[in-house]
């Protein structure tokens, strides 16, 4: 069975529903938790896919210190993944690290945090993408981020955007995708994030219980779009992606 290497950067953001969808599609998952002391490999030899999850850390760090001690090696793996055409998926922080590893810029968002059930808009270039071609024009997503990708890597393809945060999803090369939003998140996960910041959110004028209710109301719609997306990713890794889902894409130069 083909194995996907999964990097869990934070104990509050595990694979959750995404893990179920990938295993149902035929991938075996090997999860490393560097936040708990797991060492990262030097390369991706033997892995059919690479998945990098989110977390509370800043991708860009501060004063020359990375956001987490393992981020430099993780970014090296993300560069190797693109170079060697290993199907790769970066979620939220993982997407930011994918962009940063290839010369993009991640910063604290000047638009403020984006939290809760939201919509993003698919861009025209998504029509030719192996994973995004079947995503509807304005899919439901779950957001929880304070930072954003302010500049994509040179040669990256923008796949989805929103008015306040223009870089919601992108592709680097022909087999590495990043999202600013969360496709793995269930209600319990989101509620845990909210509870950790409930006092601050209330002080800022947010309605924590309303946000949780909104995420709960969109769970079925999120699954309707992103479970097939995850299946297409797994099929790409397994070499079984149907002809209708295959696209000949230019490599990143």
C-alpha angles and dihedrals in degrees: 000000000000115000130215118206110224124195115204107198097181132025090229093061112055127154094271110157093001089060091053092049094049095048091046087055091055107266123129113219127221108190122199120190109198089174085067095044103272112149120232119234122247093238143000098252110150096019122113094198143010126218125184118192133207133263147168094267124104112246091214099050122201136275092356094309114120119240089249130009093245097050097094091055091043090053089050089055090049090054091049090049092057093042092051095039096240108165104252135186124189118191120204102307087020090055091048090052090049090054094044093047089060099045102278124133128243121188142160104282115253087203091064128239123329111214135168139016110340143157128243127194122236115231125226092252089065089075089076097042121110093224105025102047091088096043111109121247096260111020125186114250138173117239132197114152141122097187129058142193103256096179128026122220116272108273096016118138119233109222105171137015144173131204098257098031110037099184104063098142135003145162128231114202113336102302111033122088132183130192129191090206133065122253094169097059122116127184095267092052093048092045089053091054090049094048090053089058103025096120093049093045092051091049089052092053098257120139104226097189091048091052091052091048090051092053091048091051093054100046094101093047092048091051092047090062106028102042090063088044090055090047091054090050091051092047090051089053091046094046092240101106106140118249091252089061097049121100130178103230131181117254120240106264 
